[in-house]
Amino acid sequence: MNDEHFMRLALELARKGEGKVNPNPMVGAVIVKDGRIIGVGWHEYYGGKHAEVNAIENAKLRGHSVRGATMYVTLEPCVHWGKQPPCADRIIAEGIKRVVISLEDLNPLVAGKGIEKLRKAGIEVEVGILEEEARKLNEIFIKYITTGIPFVSIKLALTLDGYIATETFESKWITGEEARRKVQELRRKHMAIMVGANTVLKDNPSLNCRLLGCPEKIKVILDRSARIAREVRRGRKFKLFEDGRVIFFTERPEEFEGIAEAYNITEPKAILEFLGSMGIDSVLIEGGKIACQFLPFADRLYLFYGSKILGRGIKPFECLNVKSLREAFKVRVESVEVLGGDVLVVGAGDVHGNR
C-alpha cells in the first residue's frame, strides 16, 4: 500500500469532525509501522485533542510503540500552544521517523514552522500527498484563516422555473424529504445559519440542525426595521429562540434589548466582516430575498430544484437588475445530483469576478 492509500484514510477520518471543530480545521491522522496501521485519530471537537495526539494515544491503547513509525496527517502539525500543546513536539518526543503531510497549514501561527521543526529534529517529512483533496476538505478553514471573512454558502429551494414561493409567499414544500435531509447536512458543516425577517415571520423556523450529534447553530437574522422585536413584545413566540445563539442585524438595535444580541449593521460586506471578527468561520444563507444581497460574496451555491412549475411567483435574484448577459453573475457548476424527484445543482461563485 502506498502513501496515497494511507492519506486517503486520514482524509476520511478528518471528515468525522465536520461541523464539530469550527473554526478549527478538520484533521485526520494514521500511523503505520511495518506496513500495518497501528493507530488512527482525528480532531473530534473544538478544544479537544488534535488528530496527531489521538492517533498516538490510539496506537498505545492498542499496545503498539510508535517509535520508528510513519504518520500520515492531513494538515501540517502545529507548533504553538492554543487549547492544546504543540503536536510537532509530541511527534518528536514519541520518536516517529517519518511524517507525510497533505497540506501546509495556512494559519500564520504555523505556516511551515511545523514542517521545519520536524525536519530539524531529523524526521523525514513529505508534503503534498492528495493536497487538492485536503484543500477542498478544509475550504472553510482556509477562507477564514486567510481573510478573516466567513465562508459564505447560499442555499435555495426553487421550482423548475426558478421561483422560491408562490405570489402569496407559500413555499412549503418545494422540495421533497431527500433534499431536506441534504439541507441538514449543509447546516451541520456551517457555524451559522442566516435568514431575513420575512422568513422568520412567515415560517417561524427553528434554524437548527436535526442530525444526531450536530452542535447548536448560531442564528443570524437580518431585520432592518426590528419587526421581530415588536412581535416578541406583543407575546409572539419564535422557535429560533429555543436553542443556540441568536444575532440580529438591524437599524434599530435598541428594540432588541432584553431579547437578543443586536447590532446596527446592515450592509452585507460589513455584516460578514463583523461575523468573522466574532470567530464565526462559515455562514449558510437560507433566506430567499437576502440571498440576492449576499450573492456577490458567495463562495458556494446550493440550488435545490423541486419538480414543480409555478409560472408566476417570487424570484430570488431580482435585486441584481441585470440588463445584459455581460452583467450576469458568474457561477462555475461543480456538480449536479438527483435527490429523489428533485435536482441539486452545486456551484462556486466567482467572488472576485462578480464584484
Salt bridges, closest charged atoms under 4 A:
ASP3 OD2 - ARG98 NH2 2.67
GLU4 OE1 - ARG8 NH2 3.95
GLU18 OE2 - ARG15 NH1 3.64
GLU18 OE1 - ARG188 NE 3.88
GLU57 OE1 - LYS49 NZ 2.90
GLU57 OE2 - ARG90 NH1 3.96
ASP89 OD1 - LYS117 NZ 2.60
GLU94 OE2 - LYS60 NZ 2.90
GLU94 OE2 - ARG90 NE 2.85
GLU116 OE2 - LYS120 NZ 3.21
GLU124 OE2 - ARG98 NE 3.49
GLU126 OE2 - ARG98 NH2 2.75
GLU131 OE2 - ARG135 NH2 2.84
GLU132 OE2 - ARG135 NE 3.99
GLU139 OE1 - LYS136 NZ 3.81
GLU139 OE2 - ARG300 NH1 2.35
GLU167 OE2 - ARG312 NH2 3.27
GLU231 OE2 - ARG234 NH1 2.71
GLU231 OE1 - ARG236 NH1 3.92
ASP243 OD1 - LYS219 NZ 3.44
GLU251 OE2 - ARG224 NH1 2.96
GLU255 OE1 - ARG230 NH1 3.60
GLU255 OE2 - ARG252 NH1 3.71
GLU261 OE2 - ARG245 NE 2.56
GLU273 OE2 - LYS269 NZ 2.55
GLU286 OE1 - LYS155 NZ 3.94
GLU286 OE2 - ARG187 NE 2.85
ASP299 OD2 - LYS143 NZ 2.68
GLU318 OE1 - LYS289 NZ 3.74
GLU334 OE1 - LYS136 NZ 3.59
GLU334 OE1 - ARG300 NE 3.05
GLU334 OE2 - ARG332 NH2 3.56
GLU337 OE1 - LYS182 NZ 3.52
